[in-house]
Amino acid sequence: MARTLKNPKKAKRKNKGSKKGDGASTSSSVPTIQPRVWQPGVDELEEGEELQCDSSAYNSLHAFHIGWPCLSFDIVRDTLGSDRKDFPHTVYFVAGTQAEKASWNSIGVFKVSNVSGKRRELVPTKSMEDDPDMDGESSDSEDREDEEEGGSGAPVLQLRKVAHHGCVNRIRAMTQNPHICASWADSGHVQVWDFSSHLNALAESETDGVQGASSVFNQAPLVNFRGHKDEGYAIDWSPVVAGRLVTGDCKNCIHLWEPTSGSTWNVDATPFVGHSASVEDLQWSPTEPHAFVSCSVDGTIAIWDIRLGKSPAASFKAHDADVNVISWNRQASCMLASGSDDGTFSIHDFRLLKDGNTVVAHFKYHKYPVTSIEWSPHEASTLAVSSTDNQLTIWDLSLEKDEEEEAEFKAQTREQVNAPEDLPPQLLFVHQGQKDLKELHWHAQIPGMIVSTAADGFNILMPSNIQSTLPSNGS
């Protein structure tokens, strides 16, 4: 699995303004070119061509960075409320860096506020179509509308850094106590941290701009476990039992952590062993306190019950290549998604385990390794996938192709949608613009929001056709 970031360097902001020609021709002499859908891995840019983001496809889209690239991050649950829909939004994160030197690394605890945006109608309303004043609507007027409906200006980043020796392979915040975080280091250590002081300071701060970016806090972890024989990437907190943790390494060993208090753990020295190669990812059951699943470079997925000893209760071949990532559906606990090094991802139904084949859907859209996969916390049939092909895709498995509906939509929008014919009908959205995508997460408290990290920084995105399909209050 390709896990490291290519040529890690300090991320820099880039001005992506459109290029202008060298000639003296006026805009009236430039022929109108019909926009077309870009197909990654199929289309190639010709000389003078460039990709342009269609901002109308998003309710919100922002980019930021915290210095060094981050291979892993997590969204920290906050007390600002659930099911938040009104802009601007505020989001809290933890993230671990991938710096050139081990001593330069840190864990960033940060708040991003003033995440502006607006809801967009997928199909124009009748009043908008008939209003002649709308014909000349410019991007400036759209900005003004954004300002009226959901804030304006760029997001505000406030950052506090905690020193961390070595690169952070993966980091996760506990669901029940989000100020407690666990991190996997490339040195082979697993550490548990209490970031409550940093999160409280960020919550109380109203100062604009980056805070703590130049200073690094030296803080001792609550636990520093050295029992793994190698570094690793697999780590997960139980959503059912507060403080219960599993960690897996590249030597095929999985260790169980049991909390003995709010700040201490007993780590079982005898590992769970059932894979023949590196354990790549772990996921606790969303409903059962004793069950978790693991995936491996050996191409298999194993199901474990911690009451039944150190061997898996069941194991099955999931992919023909490394199984990089898995996600257990918290809305439909019989469903598991897995992503592979060959670019494919599959949906498994545990109810079919006794029949010998758990796969109920298999997708070959991505051409390069899948680096992250996660079910939506708000809609059981929706999930997001990222890949080293620089695409983040969103899927709704409940959809089927409906030619009449497509024709009606094209007629309403009065567009000739020049989309490829062979796209899967379940593919809802393709997000591009980030290089070397590594991890994504849905925001559990803001429906429709996804955050992703890549070699060139973070993106916060809210596609307009995703948020519109999510259930409303009381539904």
N, C-alpha and C positions, 0 to 999 in steps of 0.2 A: 504493500500500500504506500502511495506517495503521500507522506505526512508532513515533511519539512517544507518550509517556505523557501522559495527559490531566491537566492541572493538577498537575504534580509538587509534592508537599508532603512534609514529614517524615512518615513512617509512624508511626502510633500504635497501641498495643495497644488492643483493644476488648473489653469484657466483654459477651459475647453470651449472658447469662443469659436464661432464658425470662421473658416478661412475665406478670404476674399481674393478674387482674381487680380492679376496684374494689369489687365487691360483697362481701357477707359470707357467701356460700354456701360450704359445705364441699366437700371433694373428693368426698364421696359423692353430692352433688347434681349434679355435673358429668357430663353424658352422655359415654359413651365414643365417640370419633370414630375410625373406621377410617383408619389411615394410607394415603395414596395416593402414587403416583409422580408427581413434579413434572416437567412437560414444559416446558423453557425455550422461549420463543417461542410457546408454545401456551396454557399456563395463565397465569392472572393471580391474584395474591394479593387476596383479599377483605379487607375491613376487619376487623382483629383477628387475621388469619392471619399466620403466620410460618413460614419454612422451618426444618426441624431436620435436622441431620446424623445419619445412622444410623451410629453409631460401630462397630457390629458388622460393617459392610461393609469395615472396614480392619483389617489387622494392625498398622498404625502410621499415625498422622496427627499431624503437628506443624506449627505455624506460627511464623515468626520474621521479623525484619527487621533491617537493618543501618543504618538511618537514611533516607537518600534512596532513592527507588525505583530499581530496577535493570532496565534494558531487556534486558541480556544477562549471562550467567554461564557458568561451566563447572565441572564436577566434576573435581577434581584426583586423579589416580591416586595411591595411597599404598602403603605397604609392610606393611599390616596383614593382607594375605592376600586371595586370590580366593575366590569362592563362599561368602561369609560369610552365615550364616543365623542365628546366635545374637544375641539382643538382650542389652544395648544396643549400638547401632552408633555409630561415629565416622566423620564425613565431612569432607573438606577441599574448599574452594571458592575460586574467584576470581570477582569480580563488579565491574562498572563502574556508577557511579552516573549519575543524571539529575537534577542539582541545578538550582535556579533560577538560580544564577549560575555562570559558567564556572569561576571560581576556587574554588568550593566543592566541586568534584567530586574523586573519588578512586577508586582501585581497591582494593577490599577483598579481603584475603587472610585467610581465616578457617576456623576449625575448629568444627564442631558435634558435641559429644559427648553421651553419655547419651540417644541416640535410642531411646527405649523402645518396647516393643510386645509382641505375642504372636501366635502362630499361632492361627487360629480355624477350627473345623470348619464347612464350608459346610452340611452336613446333620448335625443332632444325632445323637449316638450313642444306642444303645438304653439304656445305663445312665443317661444323662442324662435321657432321656424318662421312665424309670420311677422316678426318684428324687424322692419328694415334697418333699424338702428344697430341691430346685432351683427350685420354683415361685416362691418369694419372693425369688429372687436379685436383689439390688439393684446399682446402679452402684458402690456402695462395695465390694461383694464382688468385682466385676469388677476394680476397681482393685487390690484385694489380690492377685487372681490374676495381674494384669499384673506386680505387684511381685515375685511369686515366680518368674514365668517369664521376664521380660525387662526388669527394671529398673523404676524409678519416678521420679516427678518430671518436671520440665520439662527439655528439652535445655539444655545449657550452651554458650553462644556465646562464642568467643574470637576477637577481631577485631584485625587490624593494617591500617591504612590507608596507602596510598601516594598521594601527591599526583598528580593528573592534571588538566591544564588542558582544560576542555571536557567535554561529555558523552561517555560511552563508548557507541558504537553497538553494538559486538560485541566479545567477548573469547573467546579459545580457548587452552587449555593443550595443549602438545605431548604426544602419547601416550607417546613413547619417553623424553622428558626433561620430566616434568610441571612442573618448576620454571620452565621457559621458557614464557612466555605472549606472545601477540600480541594487540594491541588496535587497534580502529578508532575514531578520534575524529571528532566532528562538525566539527572544524577541518580535516579532510581529511588528517590525518597517520595513518600506520600505525606503531606502535611495538612493539618486542620487548623484553621485560623478563626479568630473572632474579630470581625471588622465592625463591630457595633459603634465604636468611637468615631470611625471614619464616616459611616453612614449617617450617624446623628449629626456630625459636623456639616455634612453636605445638606441634610434636610433643613438645618437651621440657617444655612447661608443663603443670602440673597444677592451676593456680589456677582457682577457680570464677569465673564471671562474665565480663563483657565486658572484654577487654584491648585497649589501644591505641585505644579508641573516641574518646577526647578528643584524642589526639595524632596528627599526620599526619607520616609519614616522607617526606622529600624525597629521591628516588632518581632518578638519571639512567637512561633506558632504554639498552639495549645498542645499539639502532638506532632512528633516527627518520626514516622515509622520507617525503619530501615530493613524490614524483614523480607522485602521482595528481592529476588536474585538478579533482576534486571529492571530497566526502566519500563514504563508502560503508558497506556493511554486510556484504558477502560476504568471507569469509575461511575458510581451512581448511588444517590441517597434513596432510601425507601420512602415512597409517598404515604405509606401506611403506618410505619413505625418510626417515630421521630428519632433521628440520630443513628439509625441502622445504615451501614455503608458496606459496599463491596468494591474491591479494587483488583484489577487484573493486569498482568505484566506480559512482556514479550517472551517469557520463558514458559508460558502456558499455565501459570499458577494464579489462583483467585483466593484472596483473603477476605474473611468476614470480620467486620468491626461491629461490636455491640457496645452501646453507650452504658457507662456505669454512673454517669452524672451528666450535668449540662455541659461539662468541659473536659471530661475524661472518657476514654474508650478502652475496651479490652479487645485486642486484635488476636484472633485465633492464629497461632503459629503454624498449625497444620493446614495447608492450602487445599482448596477444592481443585481436583485435576481431572480433566476429561477431554481436553483438546490435545492434539499432537503438535500444535504450533501456537504462535502468539495469539493471546486473547485481545481482540481489537475493541470490543464494546460490551457493555453490561447494561441491563435494564431490569429493575424490580417490577413485579406485578403491580398494577394500579389498584388491585383489590385484595390480593392474598398476601399476608404478612411474611410468609416463609418461602415464597417462590420468586426466582429471578431467572433470566435467560442470558446467555452469552453467545458471542459469535467470534469466529477465528479465521486466521489465515489458512487453516486447513479446509475452508469451504463449508464448515458445518455450523449449525446452531444447536446449542445444548440448553435443556430445561433442567433447573435445579430446585430441589426442596431441601432447605438447610436442616430439616429434621431427619433426613434419610441418609446421612453420611456424606462422604466427600466425593462421590461419583454422581454423574448426572442421572436424573430420573428418566430422561429421554434425550435422544440426539438424532439429528437428521441432516442429510446433505441439502444445503440451501442454494449454493451457486457453484459454478464450475471454476470460479476464481476466488480470491480472498473475499471474505465477508467483512467489509470495513465498518459498517454502522448498522444499528438496529433501533427501532422505536416501537414501544408497546403502546397501543391505542388506549388512552384513558377514558374515552367515551364508549368504546366497544372492546371490552377486555379480552375477547377471543381473537383479536386481530393484531398481527405483528408485521411491521415493514422492515425489509432488509435491503441494504445497498452494497454493491459489489465493486471490485477493482476493475471488472470488465465493462463498467458503465451501466449495467442493468440493475433494476431494483424489482423486488417481488413483494407481494402481499400474501401472508400466511394466515390460515384459519386453524387455530389449535383444535377445533372440534373435529377436524379431519385427520388428526394425528394417527388415530388407530387405523385409518385406511392406507397409510403409508405415503401420502402426498398431501402436504399442507398448502401448496401454492394455489391460490384462487385468481391471481393476476400477476403477469410478468411483463415488464416494459423494457424496451431496448432503445429508448430515445437518446440517452446520453452515450457519447462515444468514448468518453474517458472516465477514470475512476470516480465513483460516487463518494463524496467526502462527508456528507451530512444528510440525515433524513429525519423528519419529525412530523408527527401527526398534529393537526390543529387541535388546540385545547377546547375549541368551541363548536367544531363540526366533525362528526365521526367519520365522514367519508373524504375529508380533505387532508392532504399532506403536502409538504414542501421538500424539495430535494436540491442539493447543490453538488456540483461536479467540477473537476479540474478543466472541463471544457469552457469554464468561465460563464456558466449559466446557472441561474437559480430558477427552478421550475416549480409551479404549483399545480396540483392535480386534484380533481374531484372524481372519485371512483364511481359515483352514482350516475354520472352522465353517459348518455349514449348519443350517437349521431342522429340528428333530426334535420333532414334537408329542408323541410317546409319551414321550420323555425329559422334556419339560417337565411333562407330567401326573404322571409318577412323582416328579419333584422337588417339585412342589406337594403331593403326597400325603405325602411324607416330612416336609416341613417344616410340614405342616398349615396352610399359609397360602393366602389368596386373593390371589395376586400381581396387583395391579391395574395391570399395565404396559401401555402403549400397544401396539396390535396391529401398527402399521406400523414398529416399530423393526427395523433390519437385524439379522439373526441374528449377524452378525460383531461387533456392538457388545458388548463385554464389560463396560465400566464407564464411568460418567459421574461425574466429580469436579467439584464446584462450590464456591462460597464465596470465590473470588478475583475481584477486579475488574480488568478490562483485562489479561488474561493475555498474556504476551509470549514466553516461551521455556520449554522443558522439556528435561530430559535424564534418561535412565536411568542408574543407577549401574552401571558395568561390573563392579564387584567384589561388589555386593550384589544378588543376583537379586530382582526384583520391586520394587525401590525406584525411585521417580520423584521428581525435584525440579522445581518450577516457580517462576517469578518473575512478579509482576504489580505493578500500581500500589500495592497495599497490602501487599507483602512476599512472602516465600517460603513455600511449603508443601513438606513432605516427606511422601510418602504411599506406603503399601504396601497396595494392595487385596488382600483375602483371596482373591478368586477368581483373581487373577493369579499370586501366588506359588505357589498349589497346582497350577498347570498347568505350571510350569517343570520342566525335567528335573532329576533328582537326580544325585548323583555316580555315575559309572560307567554312566549310561544312554546 
